[in-house]
């Protein structure tokens, strides 16, 4: 199937500000030497058909999450913030955000990728 257009567009916009740690969207050694702060802005992206997992440095997580939330709404995507999970007995796990596109029924719910199949997620039809 391949990664959906909304996820691809989300990634292409996010990677401009927060480059990938490796691969074709990662900064060159020269770029890192010229901008030492760039290294702390890099994200470890893992991309599947219907999700993008992002390993984000804690030091920049708050500012990244603001950008991620804005882009998720822009592209009609959901996101889940693992930093909001606590391990004590009073744990509150926030459900993933619901985008405006999903509320009005225009979000694409037909995608089903490897990680979804692996973890047994079901998609609404």
N, C-alpha and C positions, 0 to 999 in steps of 0.2 A: 504494500500500500504506500508506504513512505510517510514522512512527517507532513501533517496537515499544513495548509497555507497559513492559517492564523498563528500556529506555533512557529513556523518558519519566519514569518514577518516579525513576530515578537522577538525571536532570537536575533535576527539581523539588526533590529533597532537596539536591543540591549547590549549586544557585543561591541557596538561602536563606543559606548561609554565604559563598559566592563568587559575587557577582552578575555578570550579563552586562555586557559593555562597551557594548552597545547593544540596542535593542529594548525590548519590554515588561517584561523582567526586569532592566533596568538601573536603578541608583539615580537619583533626581531630583537636580537641582542643589542643592536644599536639603539633601538627605541627605548629599551629598558635602561641603557646607560645614560641616555639623554633625559629620561624622566624616571628617576628612582621610585617615585610614588606609584607609578603604574603597576608595579609588582603587587602591591597590596590591593589593587583594584581588580585583579584577575579573578575569574570564576572558573571552577572546574565543572564544565557542562557535560552531562550525559543525556543524549537525545534519542528518543524512541518515537514510534509512530504517533502516540497520543500524549506524550508528556516530556518535559525537560526537567531533569533533576539537576540542581545547582548546588555545588559545594562553595560556600561563601565565607571569606575570612570574617571572624567575629568583629574585628576592628572596624569594618566598613558595613556591617550587616544592616544597621538602621537606615543608612542612606540608600543602600541597594534595595531594601524592601519597599521604600517609598517609590522608587522607579519601577520596580516589578509590579506593584499594585496598580500604578498608573497605566502601565503597558498592558496588564491583564485586562483591565476594563476596556482599554482602547481596542483590543483584539478579541474581546468576548471570551476570555479564558478564565479558568478557575486556578487558584493557587493555594498551597498549604505551607504555612510557615512552621518548620520544625522547631525554631527557637521558642515558640510559644508553648511547647510541651514541657511539663514538669514531672518529676518522678516521685513525688510524695503522694500520700494517701488522698489528698485533696486535689488531685490533678484535674485540670479543666483542659480539654482538648477542643480547640476551636475548629468548627467545621470549615471546610474550604470556602473561600469567598464565592459568591454567585455573581456573575457578571450581568450587566444590563441585557446583553444579547441572550443570555440563558433565560432570564426572567421573561422576555417577550417571545421565547421559543425559536429564535433564529440561530442559535448555536448548533454547530455540527456535532451530532451525537453518534455518528456512524463509525467513527474511527475506533479501532481496537488493535493495539500493538502488542509486542512481545511482553512487556512488563505487566500490562493489564491481564494478559492470558496467564502469565506466570503467577501472579498474585490473586487471580480469580475475580477481578473486578467485573461487575456487569455494567452494561450501558443501557440507559433508558432508550426506548424506541418511540 
